[in-house]
Amino acid sequence: MRMDVTGFVTFIGVDLHKCSVTLRAVRADGEVLGHLTCSTKCIERIAEWIKGLPGPKWMAVEACPFVEWFIDRFTPCVDRMDIADPQLMQLRKFGRHWRQVSRSLAKAKQGMKSMLNAANIRGPQFDGPRAHRWFLTFGGLLQPAQRLAFGNYVDQIMLIERQRESLRREMLTAARSPQFAATEQLLRSAPGIGPIWALIIASEIGPFDRFPNADALEFWAGMTTDLKESAGRTQSGNITKAGSATLRWALCQAAVTLCQSDARQEATRQRFIARMPKAKANVIMGRRLLRTLYAMVRDQKPYQCGERRDRTKAANKAKATPRARALQPA
């Protein structure tokens, strides 16, 4: 869609980073009026440069996590300011906050499990209510210092779970938009991708069609391997991590959940685990899932699941194997 630029003389594009900013001004016919690159701390210098341009002025700013201060400070200096899809930026903020809250929850649960392992006590798979019930029933098995710390962990988990449920409602409400409905529905056709994962992935990537192919999307997400060359030899290193950390986190989490339902994907994951650490195998599965999601959105086709995998049966079999080995005669 072509925008009406009638009446505007100067058009300013802004490339904003955490510590630096680049502004470039052009006329409607493409004539360059000037450019400025400086630190984000040089607020007065930026304001003077913008005010020195002929008006009326139209400024466009990319959406990024630290754009609010720029909008608040320089909106009065121009006649119009556009930001690349403010709704998308708000959804990204929700998703990144969800990641931080989820990491805090996982850290608290890990602290509880480590404490029980140190005391040689078996506990359930904890969430807030179950942890509270276990603490009231079996808390006397812990030493006084452990009991105090465990109680603090229980309080943290219950608080974080309440916060996360409130955040979940806000995210689902914010996602009720035709802009994301079709893409989210396609993403959710893959087992393991629920409403929250679909919202985080869709908001972090934005329009899928802005990437010409899956390779470009993979590179943008920072999930391509960094090749190292030495003495004429090329060796594959770690992923570049050039893109959104929240997107990579969501993809890897969703990929592991997908493997719990799709036997074909789990078989592929186990082949990788046999050759490398589990964490690296999960990253590879997340990269494979990203390419699959791109193909789904490009072709507008839902996920084609392989043989369904019974997660409960597989978990019981994994638990029974060590017991069977222990009962075997030496």
C-alpha positions in Angstrom: 0.0 0.0 0.0 1.4 3.4 -1.0 1.3 6.1 1.7 0.3 9.6 1.0 3.4 11.7 1.4 1.9 14.9 0.1 3.0 18.0 2.1 6.1 16.4 3.6 9.6 17.7 2.6 11.9 15.6 4.7 11.8 11.9 5.5 14.0 10.6 8.3 14.9 6.9 8.8 16.3 5.8 12.2 18.5 2.8 12.9 18.5 2.6 16.7 20.8 0.4 18.8 21.5 0.2 22.5 24.5 2.5 22.5 24.4 4.2 19.1 21.9 5.6 16.6 22.1 6.5 12.9 19.7 8.9 11.3 19.4 9.6 7.5 17.3 12.3 6.0 16.1 12.4 2.3 13.7 14.4 0.2 10.7 12.8 -1.6 12.8 12.7 -4.8 15.5 10.7 -3.1 18.0 13.5 -2.6 20.1 12.9 0.5 19.9 15.8 3.0 22.3 14.4 5.5 23.0 11.7 8.0 24.1 11.5 11.6 25.7 8.7 13.6 26.4 9.2 17.3 25.9 7.8 20.8 22.4 7.5 22.2 23.6 9.8 25.1 24.0 12.7 22.7 20.3 13.7 22.9 20.8 17.5 22.4 23.0 16.8 19.3 20.3 14.6 17.8 17.6 17.2 18.5 19.5 20.0 17.0 20.2 17.9 13.8 16.5 17.1 13.4 15.4 20.7 14.0 17.9 21.9 11.4 16.2 19.9 8.6 13.5 21.5 6.4 9.9 20.7 7.4 7.4 19.3 7.4 9.3 16.2 8.6 8.2 12.5 8.7 10.3 10.1 10.8 10.2 6.3 10.8 11.7 4.3 13.7 12.3 0.5 13.8 10.6 -1.4 16.7 13.2 -2.6 19.2 13.1 -3.2 23.0 14.7 0.2 23.9 12.8 2.5 21.5 10.4 4.2 24.1 12.8 6.9 25.2 13.5 7.9 21.6 9.8 8.2 20.8 9.1 10.3 23.9 12.0 12.6 23.4 11.9 13.3 19.7 8.2 13.1 18.8 7.9 16.9 19.4 10.8 17.5 16.9 8.9 16.1 13.8 5.5 16.5 12.3 4.8 12.7 12.1 6.5 9.7 13.6 5.8 6.1 12.7 7.1 3.0 14.5 7.2 -0.4 12.8 4.1 -2.1 14.0 3.6 -1.0 17.6 1.2 -3.9 18.3 4.0 -6.4 17.3 6.4 -4.6 19.6 4.0 -4.9 22.6 3.5 -8.7 21.9 7.3 -9.1 21.8 7.5 -7.4 25.2 4.9 -9.8 26.6 6.9 -12.8 25.2 10.2 -11.6 26.6 8.7 -11.0 30.0 7.2 -14.5 29.9 10.7 -15.9 29.3 12.1 -14.1 32.3 9.3 -15.2 34.6 9.6 -18.8 33.4 13.3 -18.8 34.0 12.8 -17.5 37.5 10.3 -20.3 38.1 12.6 -23.0 36.8 15.4 -21.7 38.9 13.3 -21.9 42.1 12.2 -25.4 41.3 15.8 -26.5 40.6 16.8 -25.1 44.0 14.1 -27.2 45.7 15.1 -30.3 43.8 18.8 -29.8 44.7 17.9 -29.4 48.4 15.9 -32.6 48.4 18.7 -34.5 46.6 21.2 -33.2 49.2 19.0 -34.6 52.0 18.3 -37.8 50.1 14.6 -37.2 50.0 12.3 -38.0 47.1 9.7 -35.4 46.3 6.9 -35.0 43.6 7.1 -33.0 40.4 6.5 -29.6 42.1 4.1 -26.9 41.2 2.9 -24.3 43.8 0.0 -26.2 45.4 1.8 -29.6 45.4 5.0 -28.1 46.8 3.0 -26.5 49.6 1.1 -29.7 50.5 4.4 -31.7 50.5 6.0 -29.1 52.7 3.2 -29.2 55.2 3.3 -33.0 55.3 7.0 -33.8 55.1 8.7 -30.6 56.0 9.8 -32.1 59.3 12.2 -34.3 57.4 14.3 -31.3 56.6 16.9 -29.6 58.9 15.9 -26.2 60.3 18.0 -24.3 57.7 16.7 -26.4 54.9 13.1 -26.1 56.1 13.4 -22.3 56.1 15.0 -22.2 52.6 12.4 -24.7 51.2 9.6 -22.6 52.6 11.0 -19.5 50.8 11.2 -21.5 47.6 7.5 -22.5 48.0 6.5 -18.9 48.5 8.5 -17.8 45.4 6.9 -20.5 43.2 3.4 -19.7 44.3 4.0 -16.0 43.6 5.6 -16.5 40.2 2.8 -18.9 39.2 0.2 -16.3 40.0 2.1 -13.6 38.1 2.6 -15.9 35.1 -1.2 -16.8 35.0 -2.0 -13.1 35.0 0.6 -12.5 32.2 -0.9 -15.4 30.3 -4.3 -13.8 30.3 -2.9 -10.5 29.1 -1.0 -12.2 26.3 -4.0 -14.2 25.0 -6.1 -11.0 25.1 -3.5 -9.0 23.2 -3.2 -11.7 20.6 -6.8 -11.5 19.5 -6.1 -9.8 16.3 -6.7 -10.8 12.6 -3.1 -9.9 12.0 -1.9 -13.0 13.9 -4.9 -15.3 13.8 -4.1 -17.3 10.6 -0.3 -17.6 11.5 -1.0 -18.6 15.1 -3.5 -21.3 13.9 -1.0 -22.8 11.6 1.7 -22.9 14.2 -0.6 -24.5 16.8 -1.2 -27.4 14.4 2.3 -28.7 15.5 2.0 -30.8 18.7 3.8 -29.0 21.5 3.1 -25.5 20.3 0.3 -24.1 22.4 -1.1 -20.6 22.4 1.8 -19.0 24.3 4.5 -20.6 22.2 2.7 -19.7 19.0 2.3 -16.1 20.1 6.0 -15.8 21.1 7.2 -17.3 17.9 4.8 -15.4 15.7 5.6 -12.0 17.4 9.3 -12.5 17.4 9.5 -13.4 13.7 6.8 -11.0 12.5 5.7 -11.5 8.9 7.2 -14.7 7.6 7.1 -13.5 4.0 9.8 -10.9 4.6 12.3 -13.8 4.5 13.0 -15.1 1.0 13.7 -18.6 2.3 14.2 -20.7 5.4 18.0 -20.2 5.3 17.5 -16.4 5.7 15.2 -16.9 8.6 17.6 -19.3 10.3 20.4 -16.9 9.9 18.3 -14.0 11.2 17.3 -16.0 14.2 21.0 -16.7 15.1 20.7 -20.5 14.8 23.2 -21.0 12.1 26.6 -22.5 13.1 29.6 -20.3 13.2 32.2 -21.7 10.8 35.9 -21.5 12.0 38.7 -21.7 9.4 42.3 -22.5 10.4 45.1 -23.9 8.2 42.8 -24.6 5.3 40.4 -26.6 7.5 36.8 -25.6 8.3 35.2 -26.6 11.5 31.6 -26.0 12.7 31.3 -24.1 15.9 28.5 -22.9 18.1 25.4 -21.1 16.8 25.9 -17.4 16.1 23.1 -16.2 18.6 22.7 -13.1 16.4 18.9 -12.9 16.7 16.3 -12.9 19.5 17.2 -15.0 22.5 13.5 -15.4 23.3 12.8 -16.9 19.9 15.6 -19.4 20.2 14.4 -20.3 23.7 10.8 -20.8 22.6 11.8 -22.9 19.5 14.0 -25.2 21.6 11.4 -25.6 24.3 8.6 -26.3 21.7 10.9 -28.7 19.8 11.5 -30.9 22.9 7.7 -30.9 23.6 7.0 -31.8 20.0 9.4 -34.8 20.3 7.3 -36.1 23.2 4.3 -36.5 20.9 5.9 -37.3 17.5 7.8 -40.6 17.4 9.6 -39.6 14.2 11.0 -36.4 15.7 12.0 -38.2 18.9 13.9 -40.8 16.9 15.8 -38.0 15.1 16.5 -36.3 18.4 17.9 -39.6 19.9 20.2 -40.0 17.0 21.6 -36.6 17.7 21.9 -37.2 21.4 24.0 -40.4 20.7 26.6 -38.2 18.9 26.5 -35.0 21.0 25.4 -33.4 24.3 21.6 -33.3 24.9 21.6 -29.5 25.0 23.2 -29.2 21.6 20.8 -31.8 20.2 17.9 -29.8 21.5 19.2 -26.7 19.7 19.4 -28.6 16.4 15.8 -29.8 16.9 14.8 -26.2 17.5 16.5 -25.2 14.2 14.7 -28.0 12.4 11.4 -26.8 13.9 12.0 -23.3 12.7 12.5 -24.5 9.1 9.4 -26.6 9.4 7.3 -23.7 10.6 8.6 -21.5 7.8 7.5 -24.1 5.2 4.1 -24.4 7.0 3.4 -20.7 6.8 4.8 -20.4 3.2 2.6 -23.2 1.9 -0.3 -22.5 4.3 -0.4 -26.2 5.3 -0.7 -27.5 8.8 1.9 -29.7 10.5 1.9 -33.3 9.2 2.5 -35.4 12.4 4.3 -38.8 12.1 3.5 -41.7 14.3 2.0 -40.6 17.6 4.1 -41.2 20.7 2.6 -42.2 24.0 4.5 -39.9 26.4 3.3 -41.6 29.6 4.2 -45.1 28.3 7.6 -43.9 27.3 8.2 -42.3 30.7 7.1 -45.4 32.5 9.4 -47.6 30.4 12.4 -45.3 31.0 11.7 -45.5 34.8 11.4 -49.3 34.7 14.6 -49.9 32.9 17.0 -49.0 35.8 14.9 -51.0 38.2 15.1 -54.1 35.9 18.9 -53.7 35.7 19.2 -53.4 39.4 17.2 -56.7 40.0 19.3 -58.7 37.5 21.8 -61.0 39.3 25.5 -60.0 39.1 
